């Protein structure tokens, strides 16, 4: 369950980050996508911890 939540969090976070940065150019989109992915990993990990309790 842990890996699944992290994977989904990474995908959703990367997409949202890329979408938010897309209006400012390609490099900004790549950077914000990476930041969104990192946030998604953290949130997915926290969600998996709550589910496993």
Buried (B, 14 or more C-beta within 10 A) or exposed (E): EEEEBBEBBBBBBBBBBBEBBEEEEEEBBEBBBBBBBBBBBEBBBEBBEEEEE
